[in-house]
Amino acid sequence: MKLTELLSGIETLQRAGAPETDITSLGFDSRHATAGQLFFAVKGSASDGHDYMAQATANGAAAVVCERLPEEPFPGVAYIVVADSSAALGTIASRFYGEPSHKLKLVGVTGTNGKTTTATLLYDLFRRLGYKAGLISTVVYRIDNETLPSTHTTPDAIRLNAMLAEMAERGCDYCFMEVSSHSIVQERIAGLTFAGGIFTNITHEHLDYHGTFAEYIRAKKRFFDHLPKGAFALVNTDDRNGAVMVQNSAATTYTYALRSFSDFRCRILENTPEGMLLELDGQQVWTRFLGRFNAYNLAAVYGAARLLGADCDETLQALSTLTPVNGRFDTLHSPDGITAIVDYAHTPDALRNVMDTVNELRSGAGRLIVVVGCGGDRDRTKRPVMAQIAAEGADLALFTSDNPRHEDPDAILSEMTATLPDTGRWLTITDRRQAIRAAAAMARKGDYILIAGKGHETYQITGDTRTHFDDKEEVGKAFGTLTRRRQERRSAWLFPERTESRPDNNSGRRTSTESFIAYFYGPNDNPKNSLRKCFILCSNTSEPISTCRERACSATFRSARYVQSSLRCSSAPSSAKR
């Protein structure tokens, strides 16, 4: 495609070089520039593409879109100066791939919580209705029945338009995609034509990027500001910011809600551990989903389907067959009657919603144990808020590492727990695997364990390294391997920490010692129940006896892995550190 064709209608500030240059590909990473490529010098949060224009042209780029000319232009290369190279990238990418969003009914879902579930359920619903569809979500990308790995909630403009073009080529009628606030600000969706947009809700999130909550709201609102006339804007009117989103939108506004009057009203008639009975548009439908937050998601799905022309009865029938999204309220059951729930809840509002749902479901003497952390290099203001929600709403709260990235995991936990009172109902366990195992060991029949924050993720990010870590896998291992010998009084669960070898002063021979961590909890009928953590040193001699090294502790342990022992220990409060 000729460069002049790609630039048609785009306002340029300056042009240099041959306008009839043939363009064979698009790119913004100078390391992957090839002959005939149109390179975009894009300003990012970590680097500026203008610093790499020389490398791109040296690697063969035929033309460059930039916001300023290089000091030494490369001979034979066309340079196009624009006001915003990110916006130009989106528009040109759409044109390069043949305006694929015009060939699909593209629906964007934005908000803080519920984006993934809503977009995924719309994809599943329309597939059940007999249509070919595409999906772009945090969890996975899908082109009809083909699954592709997801890299971002909303991919870059080049990959996004390439996937949309492939969807159109394969005969897809619809595409449902998450629209993140980052993608809106970074113009990744520039040049796309949406048939509709859905607003789920908005709470404090991504303030590390946007700076203020007001800027975060403005970022979301920009999506609806650019919806074309003839599109629909479906907003949750129970969220007061729903009306804000559509103030300047040319799209036709529709609403959904559980509490207030709306175009698509939803009511929860029954909420059981097996599912919910809902009333949508005056008709009843049984679903396999749990919780008020999922009722909102289903109301949005139903409303969007109806606005896209789906039949009411067929939509309700298809809704009744849908199943929860991976990593969203995923449940696992142990042989001895313990239920674990793995959920992506990583914001204060999402965590509160999931905990409220679990608390509504549990009955009798069953307790709620929450395992949760906060990611590094992300919004720090939510850390103490999430810790407070977990500590107040759960019987036991275990605070642990999430994706620490470039931060010290212990420092993150300190920020989470800095203002928490020492109630004896919470504990910090930095190692996430150990925290999950401890929660499983402490749980009794009828208890619920909520493991929040990572959901579908199968990795943990430390520094720049991703290592395999799957919450569901770890829960399954804990349920399958831990022996739970319950005692009427106090029980302890021992986990090996490290093994050391040192010489014996008397014999000269080396003695092996093992360090353990013990977690224990008081009897159910004791109003002074408290969660405790102490550290044990165990000598692997012929008489392996270990004692708690904390002062004021008289506990004695006979050395064995995962052995339960009676304890009398009042040391080591929950906030204690080694």
Secondary structure, DSSP 8 states (H G I E B T S, - for coil): -BHHHHHTT---SEEES-TT-B--EEES-GGG--TTEEEE--B-SS-BGGGGHHHHHHTT--EEEESS--SS--TT-EEEE-S-HHHHHHHHHHHHTT-GGGSSEEEEEESSSSHHHHHHHHHHHHHHTT--EEEE-SSEEEETTEEEE--SSS--HHHHHHHHHHHHHTT--EEEEE--HHHHHTTTTTT---SEEEE----S--HHHHSSHHHHHHHHHHHHHT--TT-EEEEETTSTTHHHHTTT--SEEEEEESSS--SEEEEEEEEETTEEEEEETTEEEEES--SHHHHHHHHHHHHHHHHTT--HHHHHHHHTT----TTSSEEEE-TTS-EEEEE---SHHHHHHHHHHHHHH--TT--EEEEE---TTS-STTHHHHHHHHHHH-SEEEE--S--BTS-HHHHHHHHHTT----SSEEE-SSHHHHHHHHHHH--TT-EEEEES-TT--EEEETTEEEE--HHHHHHHHHHH------SS-EEEEEEEEEEEEE-TTT--EEEEEEEEEEEE--TT-TT--EEEEEEEEE-SSS-EEEE-STTB--EEES-TT------B--S-TT---
